[in-house]
Amino acid sequence: MTFLIAAVVLVGVLCVFDLLLTFAVLRRLREHAAELARLAGQPRFAPYNPGALVGRTLPQTDTDGVDRPQLVAFFDVNCDACHEHAPQFAVAARTYAAMAVVSGGGPKIDDLLEAVGGVASVITAERADKLVKAVGVEAFPTFLRVGPDGTIVEAQTELSALAEMAPAR
């Protein structure tokens, strides 16, 4: 009989301990939920608005092919979307005076240069990084439609979104 009483007391103590732990976990979860709700209302970074580039003047470049391009693409070698958009840009570059600005280096640069090198003037390496900063590009890929005076008329992150510049399909 004493064994049964000891077992019931032990189970009761364990249940009380488990209940205390459960309340502690619930309180901690409420704190985390409140913190997540607070953070959800604050963006972690400002969204990129390529339209803010409109009106800026594209700096004069000393490329071999195009003095004033009508279509400019900013690519980064580590950007998967850039590699996907490069063939579409190459199609559009056959119709318009085009320039590709390729940031970064390493073995991935060869894929981008192969896709756009034959149909557009290409700027790479340090000159590309300087041009990215000068124009104010914050995301890749970014596509620009440029007027005859070098003023950026339209800027998008999708080539198909540029008016009159979408490649023929």
N, C-alpha and C positions, 0 to 999 in steps of 0.2 A: 504494500500500500504506500509506503514512503517513496518507493521508486516512482510510482504513478504521480504522486503529488510533485515530486522534483521535476519530472518531465513536463507537467502542465505549467509549472512556474517558469521553467526554462523557455518553453514555447511562448508564453506570455511576454517575457522579457524580450525575446527576439522579435516578436510582433511590434512591441512598442518602439524598439530600436529601428526597425524597418520603417515604421510610420514617421519617425523623426527624420530619417534620411530622405524619405519621400517628400516631406514638407520642405526640406532644405533644397532639394533638387528643383522643386516647383518654384520656389522663391528665386533661385538662380536663373531659371528659364524665363521668368517674368522680366528680370533685369536685362537679360540678353534680348528679349523681344522688344523691350522699350528702346534699347540701344539700336537695334536694327531698324526700327520704325523711324528713329531720329535720323539715322544715316540714309535711309531710303529717300528722304525728302531733299537731300543735298547731293547734287551731282558731284562725282569724284573728279571730273575734269570737264572743261567747257567743250561743247560739241564743235566740231570743225565746220565752219561756214565758208565754202570756197567762194561764194558770192562777194565776200569782203575784198577779194582781189580785184574785182571789177573797178576800172577807172585808174588803176595803177599803170605805170609805163614799164614795159618789158625792157630791161637794159640791153643796149646794143651789144651783140656778140660777134666774135670774129670766127665764125664757122666757115668752112670751105664752100658750103652749098647755098645757104639761105641767109640773106642779110636781115630781112624782116619776115619771119615766118607768120603764116596765117593760123597755124595749128601747132600748139606746143604741148608736149606730154612730159610730166614729171614722174619718173619711175624710181623705185629703190630695189636693189637686187634682193633684199631679204623680204620683199613684199610678194606674197603669193598672188594677190589680186593683180599686181603689176604684170606678172608673167602671163596671167589669163587675158589681160586687156591688150598686151603688146601686139598680137596678130591683128586685132581689130584696128588698132592705131596704124599699123602698117598698111592696111587696106585704104584707110582714109588719107594716109600720107602720099599715096599714089596720085591723088586728085588735087591736094592742096600743098602749098609750100609748108613743109613741116620740120619741126625740130624736136628731138627727144633728149631730155636731160636725165641721165642715169646716175643716181647716187649709189655709193657703196662700191665694194670690190669683191674680189675672190672669184671662185669658179662659176658662180651663178651669173656673173655679169655677161659671160659669153652667150648665154641663152637670149638675154634681152638684146644684146648687140646684133645677134644673128637675126632676130625677128624684125628689128627696125632699122638696122644699119644701112641696108641697101636702098631704102626709100626716103630716109629723113636724115638731116644733119644730126649728129650726135655729139653731145657734150658729156664728158665723164670726169671722174676723179675730183680734184680740188676745185676746178672751174665749175663743175656741177653743184658742189656744195655751196659755193659762193652765190651762184644764181638762185638756188633754192632759198637761201636766206634773203637775198636781195628782193625777190618777188614776194616772199612771205608765205610760201607753201608750207603747210603743217601736216598734211596727210598725203599718202601715196595710194594709188595713182591720182594725180590731178591733171585735168585737161583744160587748156585755155584756148579760146578763140581770140585772135589778136587782130586789131585793125591795122590799116596801112601805116599809121603814124606810130605804131608800137604800143598803143593803149590796149589794155586787156578789156575786151568787150563782153566776154562771158567766161565763167569758170565753173567746172563741175568735177565730181569725182567719178562720174560714169561718162564714157565717150558718147554713148548713145543719147545722153541727155543734152549734149551741145546742139543748139539749133543749127541746121544746115551742115553739120559736120558728121552726122552719123554715117558710118560706113554702109555702103550698099550691100544688101544681103541677097 
